[in-house]
Amino acid sequence: MTEQNTSSERPEELPVTLEIARGTATEEELAALIAVISDAYASEAAEAVADEPTVSAWSRTQRPLRRPLRRDIPWGRFSG
């Protein structure tokens, strides 16, 4: 059983695909499997809420102490 995501759409907009790799399943078994997986997927999606990071007013008003290091320039700038 695999879930495929081949489009550039957001994951919540994509339909869930189910592939039976081995064996033959009856229509009743497939219906039961789809019902259980759909319920588990819906409950997991409802519980999956990311916390938004909070930024204090102090950190928003402070400028960085120095410019970030540029990792694309080699050490010594003399490597060829």
Residue pairs with C-beta under 8 A, 6 or more apart in sequence:
1 18
1 19
1 20
1 21
2 17
2 18
2 19
2 21
3 16
3 17
3 18
4 17
4 19
5 11
5 14
7 14
12 45
16 37
16 38
16 41
18 33
18 34
18 37
20 30
25 33
